[in-house]
Amino acid sequence: MGETPQAMNSSDTASAAQTQNAPAAKRASGWFSLSLLIALLTLLLLGWHWLDSRQRDTKLELNLGRRLAEFEAHDKESRILSRQTQETVREAQAKLSLLEQKMAESQSHQLAVEELYQEMSRNRDEWVLAELEQMLLIASQQLQLAGNVRAALIALQTAESRLQRMDRPQFFTLRKAINKDIEQLQSLPQIDLAGLNLRLDTLSTEVDQLPLLPGRVAVTEKPAARQALPENFWLRLREEMWQDFKQLVNIQNLEKPELPLLSPTQAYFLRENLRLRLLSARLALLQRNEASYKADIKAAEDWLNRYFDTSDKAVRSALNHLKQLGQSRLSIDLPDISDSLDAARTFKLGREKAGK
């Protein structure tokens, strides 16, 4: 069978077309596979993204729920605190009103206390002035009557320190007068009464150790055996009367200046009398009685020269001490310290007139 040329050309054209379309089909198949792969990857990415978004949404919902629960808890606490605050405010308002009432009462009490304090202050000043007047009076009496400079000085210093603690300007004139009297007493010569008293006390304790003149103490003789009295009453009476008469009568030559012998008993009383003289001098010293003091010192010195062994070292030392003690001066010219007392009385009188 023969084919026509036209048919042959058609078949050839179709084969050629198929031959030409084969690479294109392959290419289209490759692009389809690639598109399909990309689509799958896209789907996978979208799925992963969806899952990730889902997990994040779940976490967000959980966090949001937790936050809402916490907020509700805080809100509940806030409401509780708000109620407590309101109650506290009401209580505070009640207390404030009560405090206002008490403040008003306290102000009235304060006014009453201030008036009472002013009254007490005036009474206290009057009491202090009375006490100062008494101190200054004691100082004046101690100085003028007893001559006790130290006691007067202590009284004045006590009064001045009392005014210094009060620190009131109105007491300046009074303090000035007191300080002036204190300076006058401090300028006086100091008499060591304690030292003089100690030296006299030391001499009193040494009296028993001072030796008497040799041969001035009579030796105690044993009494002779008394003769047997006769049995006759009249003869025995005569003998007893004669013995008693001999003891009463003592024959002595007055032309001789020698001192009589001292019995042991008389020696004991001599030392005791000397000690009493020294004690009397101590009392006169404390009383600032210079005349009596020097008289006792002089008597004690004369007794030492007359009855004691002046060649002994202890006796000579006692005589030197007595001589020094006798030269001590006890009386001094005492100043007048009545200015401070007059100032206190004047100040007190001025306050009394101002109060009236």
C-alpha positions, 0 to 999 in steps of 0.5 A: 500500500502506498502512502501519499506524500501528504500523509507521510508528511503529517506523520513526520510532523507528528513525530518531530513534534513528539520529539520536540515535546519530550524535553519540555515534558521532562522539564515540566515534570521536574518543575512539578516535582519541585513545586510539589516539594516546595509545597510540602515544605511549605505545608511542613513549615506552616504546620510547625508554625501552627504547632508553635503558635498553638503551644505559645497560645497555650502557654500564654493562656496558662500565664494569663490564667495564672496572672488572672488568678494572682490578680483575683487573689491580690484584688481579694487581699486589696479589698480586705486591706481596704476594709481594714483600712476603712476600719482603721480610719474610723478608729483613728477618727474616733481616737482623734476626736478623743485626743482632741477632747483630752487635749482640750482638757490638758490645756486647761490642766496646763493653765492650772499647772502653770499658775500653780508652778508660778505660785510654787516658784514664788514660795520656793524663792521665799523658802530659799531666801529664808534658808540663805538668811539662816545660813548667813546668820549662822556664819555671823554667829560662828564668827562673832561669838565663837571666832570659828572662821572655818565654820563661817566660811563654810556657811558662806560658801554653801549659801553662794553655791546654792545661789549659783545653782539657781542662777537667777539674775535678781540674786546678783547683788546678794551673791556679790555681797556674799563673795565679798565676805568670803574673800575677807575670811579667806584673806585672814591668817590661817591658824593650824588648830589641828596641828596644835591640838595634835602636839598637845595630845602627843605631849599628854601621852608622853607624860608618863615617860618623862623622868622626875628629878633624881631623889624627888620621889621618896622610897616607900619604907616598910612600916615598922612592926608596931610595939605590943600595947600594954594590957592596961586600958589607960596605958594602951589608950595613951600609946595609941594617942601618941602614935596618932599625934606623931602622924599628924604633926610634921616638923619642917625647916621652911628656911631651906628652899628645897622641895619636899620629897614626893611619895609615889602616890603624889608623883602619880597625881603630879603626872595626872595634874600635868596631863590635866593642864595639857587637856585644859590647854586643848580645850582653851585652844578649841574655844580660842581662849588665848589667855587660858591657853597660854596660862595652862601652857605656862603652868605645864612648863613651870611644872616640868622645870620644877619637878622633872629632870631637865637634863633628860632629852625627852624633858628638854624636847617637851619644854621646847614644844611647850615654848613653841605652843605658848608663842602661838597666836589664837586670836585674830582681828575678825572682819565684819560679815554682816553685809551679806546678811543685810543684803539678804534681809533687804532683798527679802523685804523688797520681795515682800513689799512687791508681793503686797 
